Amino acid sequence: MGDERDRLVQELDRVEQAIAAQGALRGILPDADVEAALALLREKASNLRAAIAGDANVVGDDSTAIKAEGEAVVADRGGVAAGQVAVGRDVYGDVILVADPDQVWQAIRRRPPPEDLRQATAHYLTCLVDRYRYLGFKGMGVSDRVPLRQPLVDMFVPLKARIEMPEGETWARELRLAGRRVPDEDQAAIGERMSEPQPILNLLRRNDGLIVLGDPGSGKTTFLKYLALMLATGADESLGLKVRLPVLIPLSAYANALAKRDVRLDDFIARYFHDLGADLPIASMLEEALKQGGALVLLDGLDEVKDVSLRRTVAERVADFYTSTAGRAIASS
């Protein structure tokens, strides 16, 4: 029990540091997003103080604690939720839960995977969870020489976006209902409704492909990491999405590979994650998921490719990749 109390005290210290760092957050996030994040942090701090004081149940190693924050669900300590597999503990002592590889491949191939593919999938999903489960705050202080980190699902604020057309084009002029042109008096109202901010998750549920545009710091990369993390932990139902294998790729890395030699995006994806697999067939796993249309491909940071000609080439390869696969893809810039 003493070890558990020490862990809670350390967690409370990290949360209080995050609250104290709100000034830095206000410099990079909209005030509304900062207030939403602070509200979650303050609630978590209050719960931790109650647990430390003995006013709330302290979760032990053999119990299950599922925390729901908005649209996010994650297991903190012990226990395994349906459709998840426990694979050990991280440096904070928390159980790492990943999606059940059998369920993933049952959804993709309609049959269980061979053992080597199952092991590769479990290892790959564990690596994704380990990589994305915490949101780091660079340059915002440390505690006991450990950089300040917070669980991504605790800090995540669902993004909204407007559907926009390139300048000089309008959807109103193109709109037709039942094959007939929409009357002029209705076009403006319909166009305005389509331009209202909508949750990006809702747009993803209705579209196989999205391009998310936004200023630096607007949350595009965090949103892609959130999707990868939620799918890797088997929380696809809370997203309203089908079971898919998440694949998050920085387009700047693809651009660097293209600068050296010509390589297709799907081939690069397999090579990019090859080193995660040790002696496991990670590359084959990804190739199979892409071929079967069972992946959600998250392509991040086209704007980080500074060379204009190279950026254009990357954009063309992304378009070719999307039109040649049966899966879903999101690109951010």
C-alpha positions as CSV (number, residue, x, y, z in Angstrom):
1,M,0.0,0.0,0.0
2,G,3.0,2.3,0.7
3,D,4.2,1.9,-2.8
4,E,0.8,2.7,-4.2
5,R,0.6,5.8,-2.1
6,D,4.0,6.9,-3.3
7,R,2.9,6.4,-6.9
8,L,-0.2,8.6,-6.2
9,V,1.9,11.3,-4.7
10,Q,4.2,11.3,-7.7
11,E,1.3,11.4,-10.1
12,L,-0.3,14.3,-8.1
13,D,3.0,16.2,-8.3
14,R,3.1,15.8,-12.1
15,V,-0.6,16.9,-12.4
16,E,0.1,20.0,-10.3
17,Q,3.1,20.9,-12.4
18,A,0.9,20.7,-15.5
19,I,-1.6,23.0,-13.9
20,A,1.2,25.4,-12.9
21,A,2.4,25.4,-16.5
22,Q,-0.9,26.9,-17.9
23,G,0.9,30.1,-18.8
24,A,3.0,28.2,-21.4
25,L,-0.1,26.4,-22.6
26,R,-1.8,29.7,-23.3
27,G,1.0,30.6,-25.6
28,I,0.4,27.7,-27.9
29,L,-3.3,26.7,-27.5
30,P,-6.6,28.6,-27.7
31,D,-7.9,29.7,-24.3
32,A,-11.0,27.5,-24.6
33,D,-8.7,24.4,-25.1
34,V,-6.5,25.4,-22.2
35,E,-9.5,25.8,-19.9
36,A,-10.9,22.4,-20.9
37,A,-7.5,20.8,-20.3
38,L,-7.1,22.6,-16.9
39,A,-10.6,21.4,-15.8
40,L,-9.6,17.8,-16.5
41,L,-6.3,18.3,-14.6
42,R,-8.0,19.9,-11.6
43,E,-10.5,17.1,-11.4
44,K,-7.7,14.5,-11.6
45,A,-5.7,16.4,-8.9
46,S,-8.8,16.4,-6.6
47,N,-9.3,12.7,-7.1
48,L,-5.7,12.0,-6.4
49,R,-5.7,14.0,-3.1
50,A,-8.8,12.1,-2.0
51,A,-7.2,8.8,-2.8
52,I,-4.0,9.8,-0.9
53,A,-6.1,10.9,2.1
54,G,-8.0,7.6,2.2
55,D,-11.3,9.2,1.2
56,A,-11.5,7.2,-2.0
57,N,-10.7,3.6,-3.0
58,V,-7.1,3.1,-4.0
59,V,-6.9,0.9,-7.0
60,G,-4.7,-2.2,-6.4
61,D,-2.8,-4.3,-8.8
62,D,-5.6,-6.9,-9.0
63,S,-8.4,-4.5,-9.7
64,T,-9.7,-2.9,-12.9
65,A,-10.1,0.9,-13.2
66,I,-11.5,2.2,-16.5
67,K,-11.4,6.0,-16.8
68,A,-13.7,7.8,-19.3
69,E,-12.7,11.3,-20.2
70,G,-14.9,12.7,-23.0
71,E,-14.5,10.3,-25.8
72,A,-11.4,8.6,-24.4
73,V,-11.3,5.3,-22.5
74,V,-8.1,3.9,-21.1
75,A,-7.2,1.4,-18.4
76,D,-4.9,2.8,-15.6
77,R,-4.1,-0.2,-13.3
78,G,-4.6,-3.9,-13.5
79,G,-7.4,-5.8,-15.2
80,V,-8.1,-6.4,-18.8
81,A,-11.2,-5.0,-20.7
82,A,-12.9,-6.9,-23.4
83,G,-11.0,-7.0,-26.6
84,Q,-7.7,-6.1,-25.0
85,V,-4.5,-8.0,-24.0
86,A,-2.3,-7.1,-21.1
87,V,1.4,-7.1,-22.0
88,G,3.2,-6.0,-18.9
89,R,3.8,-2.7,-17.1
90,D,5.4,0.6,-18.1
91,V,7.9,2.6,-16.1
92,Y,5.1,4.1,-14.0
93,G,3.9,0.6,-13.1
94,D,0.7,0.9,-15.2
95,V,-0.5,-2.1,-17.1
96,I,-0.1,-1.6,-20.9
97,L,-3.2,-2.8,-22.7
98,V,-3.4,-3.4,-26.4
99,A,-6.0,-4.5,-28.8
100,D,-6.4,-8.3,-29.1
101,P,-4.5,-9.3,-32.3
102,D,-7.0,-12.1,-33.0
103,Q,-9.9,-9.6,-33.1
104,V,-7.9,-7.2,-35.3
105,W,-7.2,-9.9,-37.9
106,Q,-10.6,-11.4,-37.6
107,A,-11.9,-8.0,-38.7
108,I,-9.3,-7.6,-41.4
109,R,-9.1,-11.1,-42.9
110,R,-12.2,-12.8,-41.4
111,R,-10.0,-15.5,-39.9
112,P,-7.4,-15.8,-37.1
113,P,-3.8,-14.9,-38.0
114,P,-0.9,-17.4,-37.9
115,E,1.1,-17.3,-34.7
116,D,4.0,-15.3,-36.2
117,L,1.6,-12.6,-37.5
118,R,-0.2,-12.6,-34.1
119,Q,3.1,-12.0,-32.2
120,A,4.2,-9.3,-34.7
121,T,0.8,-7.5,-34.3
122,A,0.9,-7.7,-30.5
123,H,4.5,-6.3,-30.5
124,Y,3.6,-3.6,-33.0
125,L,0.6,-2.4,-31.0
126,T,2.6,-2.5,-27.8
127,C,5.2,-0.2,-29.4
128,L,2.5,2.2,-30.5
129,V,0.9,2.4,-27.0
130,D,4.3,2.9,-25.4
131,R,5.2,5.6,-27.9
132,Y,2.0,7.6,-27.9
133,R,0.3,7.1,-24.5
134,Y,2.0,10.1,-22.9
135,L,1.9,13.7,-24.0
136,G,5.3,15.3,-23.4
137,F,5.8,19.0,-22.5
138,K,9.2,19.9,-23.8
139,G,10.9,22.8,-21.9
140,M,8.2,23.0,-19.3
141,G,10.0,21.6,-16.2
142,V,11.0,18.2,-14.8
143,S,10.3,16.3,-11.6
144,D,13.2,14.3,-10.2
145,R,14.9,14.6,-13.5
146,V,11.9,13.1,-15.3
147,P,10.4,15.3,-18.0
148,L,6.8,16.4,-17.4
149,R,4.4,14.0,-19.0
150,Q,0.6,13.5,-18.9
151,P,-1.5,10.7,-20.3
152,L,-2.6,11.7,-23.8
153,V,-6.2,10.7,-23.3
154,D,-6.5,12.9,-20.2
155,M,-5.2,15.9,-22.0
156,F,-6.9,15.4,-25.4
157,V,-9.5,17.9,-26.4
158,P,-11.6,16.7,-29.4
159,L,-10.9,18.8,-32.5
160,K,-13.4,20.5,-34.7
161,A,-12.9,21.6,-38.3
162,R,-14.7,23.5,-41.1
163,I,-15.3,21.9,-44.5
164,E,-13.6,24.3,-46.9
165,M,-13.1,24.5,-50.7
166,P,-10.2,26.2,-52.4
167,E,-10.5,29.9,-52.9
168,G,-12.4,30.7,-56.1
169,E,-14.6,27.6,-55.9
170,T,-17.9,27.2,-54.0
171,W,-20.0,24.1,-53.3
172,A,-23.2,26.2,-53.4
173,R,-22.7,26.7,-57.2
174,E,-22.3,22.9,-57.6
175,L,-25.1,21.7,-55.3
176,R,-27.8,19.6,-56.8
177,L,-30.7,17.8,-55.2
178,A,-32.4,14.9,-57.0
179,G,-30.5,16.0,-60.1
180,R,-31.8,19.6,-60.0
181,R,-29.9,22.7,-59.2
182,V,-30.5,24.1,-55.7
183,P,-32.5,27.4,-55.8
184,D,-30.4,30.5,-55.2
185,E,-32.2,31.4,-51.9
186,D,-31.2,28.0,-50.5
187,Q,-27.6,27.8,-51.6
188,A,-26.2,30.3,-49.1
189,A,-27.9,28.7,-46.1
190,I,-26.7,25.2,-47.1
191,G,-23.1,26.5,-47.7
192,E,-23.1,28.1,-44.2
193,R,-24.3,24.9,-42.5
194,M,-21.5,22.9,-44.3
195,S,-19.0,25.5,-43.0
196,E,-20.0,25.2,-39.4
197,P,-17.3,23.6,-37.2
198,Q,-17.8,19.8,-37.0
199,P,-16.0,17.2,-34.9
200,I,-13.2,15.7,-37.0
201,L,-14.1,12.3,-35.7
202,N,-17.6,12.7,-37.2
203,L,-16.1,13.6,-40.6
204,L,-13.8,10.6,-40.4
205,R,-16.7,8.2,-39.8
206,R,-18.3,9.5,-43.0
207,N,-15.3,9.7,-45.2
208,D,-12.6,7.3,-46.2
209,G,-10.0,10.1,-46.7
210,L,-9.5,13.5,-45.0
211,I,-6.9,16.3,-45.3
212,V,-6.7,18.2,-42.1
213,L,-5.3,21.8,-42.5
214,G,-4.4,23.9,-39.5
215,D,-1.8,26.3,-38.1
216,P,1.2,24.9,-36.1
217,G,0.1,24.1,-32.6
218,S,-3.6,23.6,-33.5
219,G,-3.5,20.0,-32.4
220,K,-3.2,18.1,-35.7
221,T,-0.4,15.8,-34.7
222,T,-1.9,15.2,-31.3
223,F,-5.1,14.2,-32.9
224,L,-3.4,11.6,-35.1
225,K,-1.5,10.3,-32.1
226,Y,-4.8,10.0,-30.2
227,L,-6.3,8.0,-33.1
228,A,-3.3,5.7,-33.2
229,L,-3.3,5.2,-29.4
230,M,-7.1,4.5,-29.2
231,L,-7.0,1.9,-32.0
232,A,-3.9,0.3,-30.6
233,T,-5.6,-0.2,-27.2
234,G,-8.8,-1.6,-28.8
235,A,-10.9,1.4,-28.1
236,D,-12.3,1.6,-31.7
237,E,-15.9,1.5,-30.5
238,S,-15.5,4.7,-28.5
239,L,-14.3,6.3,-31.7
240,G,-17.2,5.0,-33.6
241,L,-14.8,3.4,-36.1
242,K,-14.3,-0.2,-37.3
243,V,-11.4,-2.3,-36.0
244,R,-8.3,-1.1,-38.0
245,L,-4.6,-1.3,-37.6
246,P,-3.3,2.2,-37.0
247,V,-0.2,3.3,-39.0
248,L,1.2,6.8,-38.2
249,I,3.9,8.1,-40.5
250,P,5.7,11.4,-40.5
251,L,5.8,12.6,-44.1
252,S,9.1,14.4,-43.5
253,A,10.7,11.0,-43.0
254,Y,9.2,9.8,-46.3
255,A,10.5,13.0,-48.0
256,N,14.0,12.2,-46.7
257,A,13.7,8.7,-48.2
258,L,12.5,10.1,-51.5
259,A,15.4,12.5,-51.6
260,K,17.8,9.6,-51.7
261,R,15.9,7.3,-54.1
262,D,12.5,6.6,-55.5
263,V,10.3,4.6,-53.2
264,R,6.5,4.0,-53.1
265,L,4.7,5.1,-49.9
266,D,3.4,1.6,-49.1
267,D,6.9,0.2,-49.4
268,F,8.3,3.0,-47.2
269,I,5.7,2.3,-44.5
270,A,6.7,-1.3,-44.2
271,R,10.4,-0.3,-44.1
272,Y,9.8,2.5,-41.6
273,F,8.4,0.1,-39.0
274,H,10.8,-2.8,-39.8
275,D,13.1,-2.1,-36.9
276,L,10.3,-2.4,-34.4
277,G,9.9,-6.1,-35.1
278,A,13.2,-7.7,-34.0
279,D,12.8,-11.1,-35.6
280,L,9.0,-10.7,-36.1
281,P,7.4,-10.1,-39.5
282,I,6.3,-6.5,-38.9
283,A,6.8,-5.5,-42.5
284,S,4.7,-8.5,-43.7
285,M,2.0,-7.6,-41.2
286,L,1.7,-4.0,-42.4
287,E,1.8,-5.1,-46.1
288,E,-1.1,-7.5,-45.4
289,A,-3.1,-4.9,-43.5
290,L,-2.6,-2.4,-46.3
291,K,-3.5,-4.9,-49.0
292,Q,-6.7,-6.0,-47.2
293,G,-7.8,-2.4,-46.6
294,G,-7.6,-3.0,-42.8
295,A,-5.4,-0.1,-41.9
296,L,-6.0,3.5,-40.9
297,V,-3.0,5.4,-42.3
298,L,-2.2,8.6,-40.5
299,L,0.2,10.9,-42.5
300,D,1.5,13.7,-40.5
301,G,3.2,17.0,-41.3
302,L,3.3,17.6,-45.1
303,D,4.1,21.3,-44.2
304,E,7.4,20.1,-42.6
305,V,8.7,19.2,-46.0
306,K,10.4,22.6,-46.8
307,D,11.5,21.8,-50.4
308,V,8.6,22.9,-52.6
309,S,9.4,20.4,-55.4
310,L,9.8,17.5,-53.0
311,R,6.7,18.5,-51.1
312,R,4.7,18.4,-54.4
313,T,6.1,14.9,-55.1
314,V,5.2,13.7,-51.6
315,A,1.6,15.0,-52.1
316,E,1.3,13.2,-55.4
317,R,2.5,10.0,-53.9
318,V,0.0,10.3,-51.0
319,A,-2.8,10.8,-53.6
320,D,-1.6,7.8,-55.5
321,F,-1.4,5.7,-52.4
322,Y,-4.9,6.7,-51.3
323,T,-6.5,5.9,-54.7
324,S,-4.8,2.5,-54.8
325,T,-5.8,1.2,-51.3
326,A,-9.1,0.1,-49.8
327,G,-8.3,1.5,-46.4
328,R,-8.8,4.9,-44.8
329,A,-6.2,7.7,-44.7
330,I,-5.8,11.1,-43.0
331,A,-3.1,13.6,-44.0
332,S,-2.3,16.7,-42.0
333,S,-0.6,19.9,-43.1
